[in-house]
Amino acid sequence: MKQWYESLFENYAKKYDQECFVTGTLGECDFIEKELNYNKKLKILDVGCGTGRHSIELTKRGYDVTGVDLSDSLLKCAKEKTLEQNLEINFIKMDARKLDFNSEFDVVIMLCEGSFSLMETDEMNFEILKNIERSLKKPGKFIFTTLNGLFPLFHSVRDFHASGKKEGNAEYKANSFDLMTFRDYNIAVIEDDSGNKKELNCNERYYVPSEITWLLKSLNFKTIEIFGAKLGKFSREDMLTTEDFEMLIVAEKN
């Protein structure tokens, strides 16, 4: 049986590139470059690369990037854009729970819910983090975003989704947040690239900072820093607050 995130991205590449949350690519890559001290020799793995927006931009800036994703549709779009721009990027269909890299990358990025927090169990999410740790060299840096559990404790997730609605985006309804599991359950109504409408029963895992810190420490990450994730404006100056829907994590494997 297909999971909701597999059904969502079956035929959604063009619509995905029209979503409001993909508009921050340049600023997000500016932050990544600064974190890497502009060292173009570093090899980067982009987990949950989607249509390749971060992979493509970082490759344009001179980095060696490999992108992995579970969706054929999104990867096809990423490869097409890469060809159009005369770039060379290795895009691979791969489940983040089954990454088979061993100490091959200097940096791993996983942005905009790139697989993590979408999985149906906490154990699966943890498996992704384990695989990423194994993929990294020593020293290695891991930069990712995930849903901020402090946000729904102080706000209505439904109201947040409604405030971000614009023409062409998915609609969300019937939200309910489970305080025991920190999962948001909702029904997403989308129109795919062929104009077909779908209703998907979704659930996503929100994390609080102490959970993320503990999970990463258990996986040999020594330096773990958490910030607020502002769309297209990632910055170490933005301390995490209850107003941030996502958190930005920078962790180092020493």
BELWONOR-V870401 format. One record per pair of residues at least 4 apart in sequence whose C-alpha atoms are under 7 Angstrom apart, sorted by the first residue. I is the first residue (numbers start at 1). J is the second residue. If there is no record, write none. Layout:
BEGIN
I_J ; I_J
END
This chain:
BEGIN
2_6 ; 2_7 ; 3_7 ; 4_8 ; 4_200 ; 4_201 ; 4_202 ; 5_9 ; 6_10 ; 6_71 ; 8_12 ; 9_71 ; 9_73 ; 9_74 ; 10_71 ; 10_73 ; 11_73 ; 11_192 ; 11_193 ; 12_16 ; 12_192 ; 12_193 ; 13_17 ; 13_51 ; 13_73 ; 13_74 ; 13_77 ; 14_18 ; 14_193 ; 15_19 ; 15_192 ; 15_193 ; 17_22 ; 19_169 ; 21_231 ; 23_232 ; 24_28 ; 24_231 ; 24_232 ; 25_29 ; 25_53 ; 25_54 ; 25_232 ; 26_30 ; 26_232 ; 27_31 ; 27_232 ; 27_233 ; 27_234 ; 28_32 ; 28_232 ; 28_233 ; 28_234 ; 29_33 ; 29_54 ; 29_58 ; 30_34 ; 31_35 ; 31_234 ; 31_235 ; 32_36 ; 33_37 ; 33_38 ; 34_38 ; 40_62 ; 40_63 ; 41_63 ; 42_63 ; 42_106 ; 43_63 ; 43_64 ; 43_65 ; 43_105 ; 43_106 ; 43_107 ; 44_64 ; 44_65 ; 44_66 ; 44_105 ; 44_106 ; 44_107 ; 44_108 ; 45_65 ; 45_66 ; 45_67 ; 45_105 ; 45_107 ; 45_108 ; 45_109 ; 46_55 ; 46_66 ; 46_67 ; 46_68 ; 46_108 ; 46_109 ; 46_110 ; 47_67 ; 47_68 ; 47_69 ; 47_96 ; 47_109 ; 47_110 ; 47_114 ; 48_68 ; 48_69 ; 48_110 ; 48_114 ; 48_115 ; 49_55 ; 49_67 ; 49_68 ; 49_69 ; 49_114 ; 50_69 ; 50_74 ; 50_75 ; 51_74 ; 51_75 ; 51_77 ; 51_78 ; 52_56 ; 52_78 ; 53_57 ; 54_58 ; 55_59 ; 55_65 ; 55_67 ; 56_60 ; 56_82 ; 57_61 ; 58_62 ; 58_63 ; 59_63 ; 59_64 ; 59_65 ; 65_89 ; 66_89 ; 66_90 ; 66_91 ; 67_90 ; 67_91 ; 67_92 ; 68_91 ; 68_92 ; 68_93 ; 68_94 ; 69_75 ; 69_92 ; 69_93 ; 69_94 ; 69_95 ; 70_93 ; 70_94 ; 70_95 ; 71_75 ; 72_76 ; 73_77 ; 74_78 ; 75_79 ; 75_91 ; 76_80 ; 77_81 ; 78_82 ; 79_83 ; 80_84 ; 81_85 ; 82_86 ; 82_87 ; 82_88 ; 83_87 ; 94_99 ; 95_99 ; 96_115 ; 96_128 ; 97_124 ; 97_127 ; 97_128 ; 97_131 ; 99_131 ; 101_134 ; 101_135 ; 102_134 ; 102_135 ; 103_134 ; 103_135 ; 103_136 ; 103_137 ; 104_135 ; 104_136 ; 104_137 ; 105_135 ; 105_136 ; 105_137 ; 106_136 ; 106_137 ; 106_140 ; 106_141 ; 107_136 ; 107_140 ; 107_141 ; 107_142 ; 108_141 ; 108_142 ; 108_143 ; 109_142 ; 109_143 ; 109_144 ; 110_114 ; 110_143 ; 110_144 ; 110_145 ; 111_144 ; 111_145 ; 112_145 ; 113_117 ; 113_145 ; 113_146 ; 116_125 ; 116_128 ; 117_125 ; 117_146 ; 117_204 ; 117_205 ; 117_206 ; 118_204 ; 118_205 ; 119_124 ; 119_125 ; 121_125 ; 122_126 ; 123_127 ; 124_128 ; 125_129 ; 126_130 ; 127_131 ; 128_132 ; 129_133 ; 130_134 ; 130_219 ; 131_135 ; 132_136 ; 133_219 ; 136_140 ; 138_253 ; 138_254 ; 139_253 ; 139_254 ; 140_252 ; 140_253 ; 140_254 ; 141_251 ; 141_252 ; 141_253 ; 142_250 ; 142_251 ; 142_252 ; 143_249 ; 143_250 ; 143_251 ; 144_248 ; 144_249 ; 144_250 ; 145_246 ; 145_247 ; 145_248 ; 145_249 ; 146_246 ; 146_247 ; 146_248 ; 147_206 ; 147_207 ; 147_245 ; 147_246 ; 147_247 ; 148_206 ; 148_207 ; 148_208 ; 148_244 ; 148_245 ; 148_246 ; 148_247 ; 149_153 ; 149_182 ; 149_206 ; 149_207 ; 149_208 ; 150_154 ; 150_208 ; 150_242 ; 151_155 ; 151_242 ; 151_243 ; 151_244 ; 151_245 ; 152_156 ; 152_157 ; 154_242 ; 156_160 ; 157_161 ; 158_162 ; 158_173 ; 158_175 ; 159_163 ; 160_164 ; 161_165 ; 161_172 ; 165_169 ; 165_171 ; 170_188 ; 170_189 ; 170_190 ; 171_188 ; 171_189 ; 171_190 ; 172_186 ; 172_187 ; 172_188 ; 172_189 ; 173_186 ; 173_187 ; 173_188 ; 174_186 ; 174_187 ; 175_184 ; 175_185 ; 175_186 ; 176_184 ; 176_185 ; 176_186 ; 177_182 ; 177_183 ; 177_184 ; 177_185 ; 178_182 ; 178_183 ; 178_184 ; 182_205 ; 182_206 ; 183_203 ; 183_204 ; 183_205 ; 183_206 ; 184_203 ; 184_204 ; 184_205 ; 185_202 ; 185_203 ; 185_204 ; 186_201 ; 186_202 ; 186_203 ; 187_199 ; 187_200 ; 187_201 ; 187_202 ; 188_199 ; 188_200 ; 188_201 ; 188_202 ; 189_197 ; 189_198 ; 189_199 ; 189_200 ; 190_197 ; 190_198 ; 190_199 ; 191_195 ; 191_196 ; 191_197 ; 191_198 ; 192_196 ; 192_197 ; 207_211 ; 207_212 ; 208_212 ; 209_213 ; 210_214 ; 211_215 ; 212_216 ; 213_217 ; 213_224 ; 214_218 ; 215_219 ; 216_220 ; 216_221 ; 217_221 ; 217_222 ; 220_253 ; 221_251 ; 221_252 ; 221_253 ; 221_254 ; 222_252 ; 222_253 ; 222_254 ; 223_251 ; 223_252 ; 224_250 ; 224_251 ; 224_252 ; 225_249 ; 225_250 ; 225_251 ; 226_240 ; 226_247 ; 226_248 ; 226_249 ; 226_250 ; 227_236 ; 227_238 ; 227_239 ; 227_240 ; 227_247 ; 227_248 ; 227_249 ; 228_238 ; 228_239 ; 228_240 ; 228_241 ; 228_244 ; 228_246 ; 228_247 ; 228_248 ; 229_234 ; 229_244 ; 229_246 ; 229_247 ; 229_248 ; 230_234 ; 240_244 ; 240_247
END
